[in-house]
Amino acid sequence: MGDPVQLKDEGNKYFQAGDIDKAIECYSEAIKVSKDKKVLAVLHRNRSACYLKKENYACAASDASKAIDVDAADIKALYRRCQALEKLGKLDMAFKDVQRCATLEPKNKTFLETLRRLGAEIQAKLKTTFSTDSRVQNMFDILFNEDMDKEKKEKAANNLIVLSREDAGAERIFQNNGVALLLNMIETGKPEMILAAVRTLSGMCTGHKARVSIFIERIKIKEIAMATCNLFQCINDSLTGEDTMEYGKEEALVLGLKKILKVCGQVPELPDQLSLTENTQLIASVLLNKLYDDLKCDPERNNFRDICDEYVKSKIDPNNMDKNLHAINTISGLLQGPFEVGNALVGTQGIMEMMVALCGSEREVDQMVAVEALIHASTKMSRATFIITNGVSLLKDLYKKTKNEKIKIRALVGLCKLGSAGGDDYSLRQFAEGSTEKLAKQCRKWLCNPQIDTKTRKWAIEGLAYLTNDADVKDDFVEDELALKAMFELAKSKDKTILYAVACTLVNCTNSYDKKEILPELVQLAKFSKQHVPEQHPKDKKDFVEKRVKRLLKAGVTSALAVMVKADSSILTDQTKEMLARVFLALSESPKDRGTIVAQGGGKALIPLAMEGTDAGKVKASHALAKIAAISNPEIAFPGERVYEVVRPLVSLLHTDREGLQNYEALRGLTNLAAYSEKLRMKLVKEKALPEIENYMFEEHEQIRQAATECMCNLVTCKEVQERYLEDSNDKLKLLVLLCGEDDESLQIAAAGALAMLTAAQKKLCTKLTRVTAQWLEILQRLCLHTNPQIQHRGLVIIYNMLNSDDSDLAKKLIESELLEILSVIGKAEDNPKRQEAIDAARTCLVRAMDLGLIKPFTSPS
């Protein structure tokens, strides 16, 4: 085995001589035998330069990345990766790398020119990317590119199919030589390409005779096309039963489907029913949905629908009410599973009439089955119109006439569900002005009545979970403190099946659901094309939401949430956890409210939500934790050992995939924790937060860069962090020095504070500081002359540390510079409480210089 350093030197000689292949061989051999991380970083960086010469840009980028993994501030590796990424077309990533280079060497003309050029290219690319023609061409380029990964090809194919289903999109594909390109896709012989091409052609040909005619002329294989059509017609006939000949129908599947439908149709209150558990029918609905989703083509789905239709019709008997109940309950099962199948059956002639008859029956079971079917039928807003037209009157009659509380409450929930079918879209209010408020008022009345049993009051919250989509309802609800407290008390009760409904209601009241950003340009376009434009309710604006949050906090929502989080995991589903996390995040939006949340146990309750659940839920909970950790005393917010559990969720928010605000608030939270104890600082190091924090010190966004530097300032007292700054061949110390020279005072305070503590703890860094940049002396002088007393004090402490570093040459150089005059002026100044720390520090520096024999004693002011 060769010596890696010797092999590196040989590689350098070959590189300088222009023998790139030999250089690559030497570097590659050295990489195999080297164990030293720093040497490996240099080898990968050098080999990256070779690959750039060979125009092997993917390998060049890969090698440069390996060097950057060791040292995030390796300026040569950063610039080489930038060059490689630019050649690979990844302009945004290349821009980010050269941006870091320019931060480290702000006067380097090459970096500045590359930064300007890439910025201009990115802007030009963005302009072309968003034009329809370029999008179409881009999709075809991706599909025909053999080197493109499968995921991108699938996305391009799906985009092409979606575009073809809109008339304007289909026309753009057609005008951009789309037919020829699609035929080329078919000729590749690859199944996924053929499928995408055929589906796109189907979209283009739908409802457009001219395009169909041209397509038929282009393909020139009419006989094959007709034969293929005939084949699919035969397949369809066999699956749907239209073909009268016996070809071996899959009777087992049909029989299995009918058995599942039979389970869905069972009515436990009737005699001679199958023995079922409470969950059996719901499981049957889930199974039906899974079966339907797994069907691969339209003929199979049509066959599924036909079997269901045939089964339901076979159960309808005007002379047997029990059989009719079975049919309606079967439809309810389908509505909870493959909704579109059940919805089609509801619209079948005779079904609504049967529901009317059942609602008018004197038997409780008839009314129960009919009302529950109506409730399930109104599940999806886009398809609730039929039920609103035909079912509302039935529910209203039941609600007004029945004296049976079980029926009355179900009818009310059905009306609540239909009343909220438009979600928070104010323009899609389903009922007349004031109707939803009346329903909500009745729900609140039942909720506040302690004489009513818990189960009935639970249904009242189910109703509110739907109705609070309406801003008027949620505004009235939060004003009703008794109703709020009643709901919170129920949430704390032993019956935990209510948690989902409570969580839904709170998400609606705090507007913490996902909201799509509506661009003004798209609104104008939608209006022009006479499309529906979602409209925000005036009471869903920010100031109203803030008032509702204040009301909820006053009523004790945090303590209720804290109890809900402790529920058994089988009841507290991941989806419910996500909703609770959303509510917590909304509650913690204002810094003034975070103390209330901490006082009621919100800090502790958030930790399990940040550790378990959906990805979105964990991010929301972590973000709420970061907001609280940023301004709270860790001992109070997260007592005992819990404080160490907070670190990991906050570190997870530092990932580059997270939003800038999440990065910023996580850094602020970690800064506060790092100031708390050495044990917490060690926890941050163990959770691998340091590389992420260092990366954000390069960030262009001023606030994020400042937060990262402040966090590092609190971490430098940790020996492991100091050792990273002592390592050779990295620019960590250089970055700190350069940040001291920035104009932002908060950033200067943090960077100079970190530098002061590092030079005090590690004397070797005092000498190293002078080698990292030629501007070091100028920057230190600026710190010592700064008008901000905090910055000036930190600068003077750094000077004292350097004088005290046992490096006599360095001390002499400092005193021979203009620093002596600066120290003398500050030291001779009269005592001033506002600047006393800086004055004392300057005098201490002068005393140290006298001790070293570099200056003669002077008379200090009396």
ChimeraX attribute file (.defattr): number of C-alpha atoms within 10 A of each C-alpha:
attribute: neighborCount
match mode: 1-to-1
recipient: residues
	/A:1	8
	/A:2	12
	/A:3	11
	/A:4	23
	/A:5	15
	/A:6	12
	/A:7	21
	/A:8	25
	/A:9	14
	/A:10	16
	/A:11	28
	/A:12	22
	/A:13	15
	/A:14	18
	/A:15	20
	/A:16	10
	/A:17	10
	/A:18	13
	/A:19	14
	/A:20	21
	/A:21	14
	/A:22	17
	/A:23	25
	/A:24	23
	/A:25	16
	/A:26	23
	/A:27	27
	/A:28	18
	/A:29	19
	/A:30	24
	/A:31	21
	/A:32	12
	/A:33	14
	/A:34	17
	/A:35	11
	/A:36	10
	/A:37	13
	/A:38	16
	/A:39	18
	/A:40	23
	/A:41	24
	/A:42	24
	/A:43	30
	/A:44	24
	/A:45	27
	/A:46	25
	/A:47	28
	/A:48	31
	/A:49	26
	/A:50	25
	/A:51	21
	/A:52	19
	/A:53	14
	/A:54	12
	/A:55	13
	/A:56	15
	/A:57	23
	/A:58	16
	/A:59	17
	/A:60	28
	/A:61	25
	/A:62	17
	/A:63	25
	/A:64	28
	/A:65	21
	/A:66	19
	/A:67	27
	/A:68	22
	/A:69	14
	/A:70	17
	/A:71	24
	/A:72	21
	/A:73	25
	/A:74	23
	/A:75	21
	/A:76	18
	/A:77	29
	/A:78	25
	/A:79	23
	/A:80	26
	/A:81	31
	/A:82	27
	/A:83	23
	/A:84	26
	/A:85	22
	/A:86	18
	/A:87	16
	/A:88	14
	/A:89	10
	/A:90	14
	/A:91	20
	/A:92	15
	/A:93	14
	/A:94	25
	/A:95	24
	/A:96	18
	/A:97	23
	/A:98	26
	/A:99	24
	/A:100	24
	/A:101	25
	/A:102	22
	/A:103	21
	/A:104	24
	/A:105	17
	/A:106	13
	/A:107	10
	/A:108	12
	/A:109	11
	/A:110	12
	/A:111	21
	/A:112	17
	/A:113	13
	/A:114	19
	/A:115	20
	/A:116	13
	/A:117	12
	/A:118	18
	/A:119	16
	/A:120	11
	/A:121	13
	/A:122	14
	/A:123	11
	/A:124	11
	/A:125	12
	/A:126	10
	/A:127	10
	/A:128	12
	/A:129	14
	/A:130	10
	/A:131	10
	/A:132	15
	/A:133	15
	/A:134	15
	/A:135	19
	/A:136	22
	/A:137	17
	/A:138	13
	/A:139	18
	/A:140	20
	/A:141	14
	/A:142	19
	/A:143	22
	/A:144	15
	/A:145	10
	/A:146	10
	/A:147	8
	/A:148	12
	/A:149	11
	/A:150	12
	/A:151	9
	/A:152	13
	/A:153	21
	/A:154	16
	/A:155	14
	/A:156	21
	/A:157	23
	/A:158	16
	/A:159	16
	/A:160	24
	/A:161	22
	/A:162	15
	/A:163	22
	/A:164	24
	/A:165	18
	/A:166	14
	/A:167	16
	/A:168	13
	/A:169	20
	/A:170	25
	/A:171	15
	/A:172	21
	/A:173	26
	/A:174	20
	/A:175	11
	/A:176	14
	/A:177	11
	/A:178	21
	/A:179	21
	/A:180	14
	/A:181	17
	/A:182	20
	/A:183	17
	/A:184	15
	/A:185	22
	/A:186	18
	/A:187	11
	/A:188	12
	/A:189	10
	/A:190	10
	/A:191	11
	/A:192	14
	/A:193	20
	/A:194	18
	/A:195	14
	/A:196	22
	/A:197	23
	/A:198	16
	/A:199	18
	/A:200	25
	/A:201	25
	/A:202	15
	/A:203	21
	/A:204	28
	/A:205	20
	/A:206	15
	/A:207	11
	/A:208	12
	/A:209	10
	/A:210	9
	/A:211	18
	/A:212	16
	/A:213	11
	/A:214	12
	/A:215	18
	/A:216	12
	/A:217	11
	/A:218	13
	/A:219	13
	/A:220	10
	/A:221	10
	/A:222	12
	/A:223	9
	/A:224	11
	/A:225	13
	/A:226	10
	/A:227	11
	/A:228	12
	/A:229	12
	/A:230	12
	/A:231	12
	/A:232	12
	/A:233	14
	/A:234	14
	/A:235	14
	/A:236	19
	/A:237	16
	/A:238	21
	/A:239	19
	/A:240	19
	/A:241	13
	/A:242	10
	/A:243	14
	/A:244	8
	/A:245	9
	/A:246	8
	/A:247	8
	/A:248	7
	/A:249	12
	/A:250	10
	/A:251	9
	/A:252	9
	/A:253	11
	/A:254	14
	/A:255	12
	/A:256	11
	/A:257	18
	/A:258	17
	/A:259	13
	/A:260	18
	/A:261	26
	/A:262	20
	/A:263	23
	/A:264	25
	/A:265	25
	/A:266	23
	/A:267	22
	/A:268	14
	/A:269	9
	/A:270	11
	/A:271	8
	/A:272	9
	/A:273	12
	/A:274	11
	/A:275	9
	/A:276	12
	/A:277	9
	/A:278	8
	/A:279	8
	/A:280	13
	/A:281	24
	/A:282	17
	/A:283	17
	/A:284	21
	/A:285	24
	/A:286	17
	/A:287	16
	/A:288	21
	/A:289	19
	/A:290	13
	/A:291	15
	/A:292	17
	/A:293	11
	/A:294	10
	/A:295	13
	/A:296	9
	/A:297	9
	/A:298	11
	/A:299	18
	/A:300	18
	/A:301	19
	/A:302	16
	/A:303	18
	/A:304	21
	/A:305	20
	/A:306	15
	/A:307	18
	/A:308	22
	/A:309	17
	/A:310	11
	/A:311	17
	/A:312	24
	/A:313	16
	/A:314	12
	/A:315	19
	/A:316	20
	/A:317	13
	/A:318	9
	/A:319	8
	/A:320	10
	/A:321	17
	/A:322	16
	/A:323	18
	/A:324	24
	/A:325	27
	/A:326	23
	/A:327	26
	/A:328	31
	/A:329	25
	/A:330	27
	/A:331	29
	/A:332	27
	/A:333	30
	/A:334	29
	/A:335	27
	/A:336	22
	/A:337	22
	/A:338	20
	/A:339	21
	/A:340	16
	/A:341	21
	/A:342	23
	/A:343	23
	/A:344	13
	/A:345	22
	/A:346	22
	/A:347	13
	/A:348	12
	/A:349	9
	/A:350	13
	/A:351	19
	/A:352	19
	/A:353	12
	/A:354	19
	/A:355	24
	/A:356	19
	/A:357	15
	/A:358	23
	/A:359	23
	/A:360	16
	/A:361	13
	/A:362	10
	/A:363	10
	/A:364	15
	/A:365	19
	/A:366	21
	/A:367	25
	/A:368	18
	/A:369	20
	/A:370	25
	/A:371	27
	/A:372	18
	/A:373	24
	/A:374	29
	/A:375	23
	/A:376	20
	/A:377	28
	/A:378	25
	/A:379	19
	/A:380	17
	/A:381	16
	/A:382	10
	/A:383	15
	/A:384	19
	/A:385	15
	/A:386	15
	/A:387	20
	/A:388	19
	/A:389	9
	/A:390	15
	/A:391	23
	/A:392	19
	/A:393	14
	/A:394	19
	/A:395	25
	/A:396	15
	/A:397	14
	/A:398	22
	/A:399	21
	/A:400	11
	/A:401	10
	/A:402	16
	/A:403	10
	/A:404	11
	/A:405	12
	/A:406	15
	/A:407	22
	/A:408	22
	/A:409	23
	/A:410	25
	/A:411	29
	/A:412	26
	/A:413	29
	/A:414	28
	/A:415	29
	/A:416	26
	/A:417	28
	/A:418	29
	/A:419	27
	/A:420	25
	/A:421	26
	/A:422	21
	/A:423	20
	/A:424	22
	/A:425	17
	/A:426	18
	/A:427	14
	/A:428	17
	/A:429	18
	/A:430	19
	/A:431	16
	/A:432	8
	/A:433	9
	/A:434	10
	/A:435	15
	/A:436	26
	/A:437	21
	/A:438	12
	/A:439	21
	/A:440	27
	/A:441	18
	/A:442	15
	/A:443	25
	/A:444	24
	/A:445	14
	/A:446	21
	/A:447	27
	/A:448	17
	/A:449	13
	/A:450	10
	/A:451	9
	/A:452	12
	/A:453	11
	/A:454	15
	/A:455	11
	/A:456	17
	/A:457	25
	/A:458	23
	/A:459	21
	/A:460	27
	/A:461	26
	/A:462	25
	/A:463	29
	/A:464	32
	/A:465	26
	/A:466	25
	/A:467	30
	/A:468	28
	/A:469	27
	/A:470	26
	/A:471	26
	/A:472	18
	/A:473	22
	/A:474	27
	/A:475	19
	/A:476	16
	/A:477	24
	/A:478	21
	/A:479	16
	/A:480	15
	/A:481	16
	/A:482	16
	/A:483	21
	/A:484	21
	/A:485	19
	/A:486	18
	/A:487	24
	/A:488	21
	/A:489	12
	/A:490	21
	/A:491	23
	/A:492	20
	/A:493	13
	/A:494	9
	/A:495	14
	/A:496	15
	/A:497	12
	/A:498	22
	/A:499	25
	/A:500	23
	/A:501	21
	/A:502	25
	/A:503	24
	/A:504	23
	/A:505	26
	/A:506	26
	/A:507	22
	/A:508	24
	/A:509	27
	/A:510	23
	/A:511	25
	/A:512	20
	/A:513	14
	/A:514	7
	/A:515	8
	/A:516	6
	/A:517	6
	/A:518	11
	/A:519	8
	/A:520	9
	/A:521	8
	/A:522	11
	/A:523	15
	/A:524	13
	/A:525	12
	/A:526	13
	/A:527	11
	/A:528	9
	/A:529	9
	/A:530	9
	/A:531	11
	/A:532	11
	/A:533	16
	/A:534	14
	/A:535	12
	/A:536	13
	/A:537	14
	/A:538	12
	/A:539	16
	/A:540	21
	/A:541	12
	/A:542	11
	/A:543	10
	/A:544	14
	/A:545	20
	/A:546	17
	/A:547	14
	/A:548	22
	/A:549	24
	/A:550	15
	/A:551	19
	/A:552	21
	/A:553	16
	/A:554	12
	/A:555	21
	/A:556	18
	/A:557	24
	/A:558	25
	/A:559	19
	/A:560	20
	/A:561	26
	/A:562	20
	/A:563	16
	/A:564	25
	/A:565	21
	/A:566	12
	/A:567	16
	/A:568	10
	/A:569	10
	/A:570	7
	/A:571	14
	/A:572	18
	/A:573	15
	/A:574	18
	/A:575	15
	/A:576	22
	/A:577	27
	/A:578	24
	/A:579	25
	/A:580	29
	/A:581	32
	/A:582	27
	/A:583	29
	/A:584	29
	/A:585	24
	/A:586	21
	/A:587	26
	/A:588	23
	/A:589	15
	/A:590	13
	/A:591	14
	/A:592	10
	/A:593	15
	/A:594	22
	/A:595	18
	/A:596	17
	/A:597	24
	/A:598	22
	/A:599	13
	/A:600	20
	/A:601	19
	/A:602	28
	/A:603	28
	/A:604	21
	/A:605	25
	/A:606	26
	/A:607	23
	/A:608	17
	/A:609	25
	/A:610	29
	/A:611	18
	/A:612	14
	/A:613	20
	/A:614	17
	/A:615	12
	/A:616	15
	/A:617	23
	/A:618	26
	/A:619	25
	/A:620	26
	/A:621	31
	/A:622	30
	/A:623	29
	/A:624	30
	/A:625	31
	/A:626	29
	/A:627	24
	/A:628	28
	/A:629	29
	/A:630	19
	/A:631	17
	/A:632	19
	/A:633	16
	/A:634	22
	/A:635	13
	/A:636	14
	/A:637	24
	/A:638	23
	/A:639	13
	/A:640	10
	/A:641	9
	/A:642	15
	/A:643	19
	/A:644	17
	/A:645	16
	/A:646	26
	/A:647	26
	/A:648	19
	/A:649	21
	/A:650	30
	/A:651	23
	/A:652	21
	/A:653	25
	/A:654	22
	/A:655	14
	/A:656	12
	/A:657	8
	/A:658	12
	/A:659	11
	/A:660	16
	/A:661	13
	/A:662	23
	/A:663	26
	/A:664	22
	/A:665	24
	/A:666	30
	/A:667	32
	/A:668	25
	/A:669	26
	/A:670	30
	/A:671	23
	/A:672	21
	/A:673	29
	/A:674	26
	/A:675	16
	/A:676	15
	/A:677	12
	/A:678	15
	/A:679	12
	/A:680	18
	/A:681	24
	/A:682	17
	/A:683	18
	/A:684	21
	/A:685	16
	/A:686	12
	/A:687	12
	/A:688	13
	/A:689	20
	/A:690	19
	/A:691	14
	/A:692	18
	/A:693	24
	/A:694	20
	/A:695	16
	/A:696	22
	/A:697	27
	/A:698	26
	/A:699	18
	/A:700	13
	/A:701	12
	/A:702	13
	/A:703	16
	/A:704	24
	/A:705	22
	/A:706	27
	/A:707	26
	/A:708	30
	/A:709	30
	/A:710	27
	/A:711	26
	/A:712	25
	/A:713	24
	/A:714	22
	/A:715	27
	/A:716	23
	/A:717	19
	/A:718	17
	/A:719	14
	/A:720	13
	/A:721	17
	/A:722	18
	/A:723	11
	/A:724	15
	/A:725	18
	/A:726	16
	/A:727	14
	/A:728	11
	/A:729	14
	/A:730	20
	/A:731	19
	/A:732	21
	/A:733	23
	/A:734	21
	/A:735	20
	/A:736	23
	/A:737	26
	/A:738	21
	/A:739	25
	/A:740	27
	/A:741	21
	/A:742	13
	/A:743	9
	/A:744	13
	/A:745	16
	/A:746	17
	/A:747	23
	/A:748	26
	/A:749	26
	/A:750	25
	/A:751	28
	/A:752	31
	/A:753	26
	/A:754	27
	/A:755	26
	/A:756	24
	/A:757	20
	/A:758	26
	/A:759	24
	/A:760	20
	/A:761	17
	/A:762	16
	/A:763	17
	/A:764	16
	/A:765	22
	/A:766	25
	/A:767	17
	/A:768	16
	/A:769	19
	/A:770	16
	/A:771	13
	/A:772	17
	/A:773	17
	/A:774	10
	/A:775	13
	/A:776	17
	/A:777	18
	/A:778	12
	/A:779	17
	/A:780	22
	/A:781	20
	/A:782	16
	/A:783	25
	/A:784	25
	/A:785	18
	/A:786	15
	/A:787	11
	/A:788	13
	/A:789	19
	/A:790	20
	/A:791	25
	/A:792	25
	/A:793	27
	/A:794	27
	/A:795	29
	/A:796	31
	/A:797	25
	/A:798	26
	/A:799	25
	/A:800	24
	/A:801	24
	/A:802	26
	/A:803	25
	/A:804	20
	/A:805	19
	/A:806	15
	/A:807	14
	/A:808	14
	/A:809	10
	/A:810	17
	/A:811	22
	/A:812	16
	/A:813	13
	/A:814	17
	/A:815	18
	/A:816	13
	/A:817	12
	/A:818	13
	/A:819	21
	/A:820	16
	/A:821	12
	/A:822	15
	/A:823	24
	/A:824	17
	/A:825	13
	/A:826	19
	/A:827	22
	/A:828	16
	/A:829	16
	/A:830	13
	/A:831	14
	/A:832	10
	/A:833	8
	/A:834	10
	/A:835	18
	/A:836	16
	/A:837	18
	/A:838	24
	/A:839	26
	/A:840	17
	/A:841	23
	/A:842	29
	/A:843	21
	/A:844	17
	/A:845	26
	/A:846	24
	/A:847	17
	/A:848	18
	/A:849	22
	/A:850	14
	/A:851	12
	/A:852	15
	/A:853	11
	/A:854	15
	/A:855	16
	/A:856	10
	/A:857	12
	/A:858	11
	/A:859	6
	/A:860	11
	/A:861	9
	/A:862	6
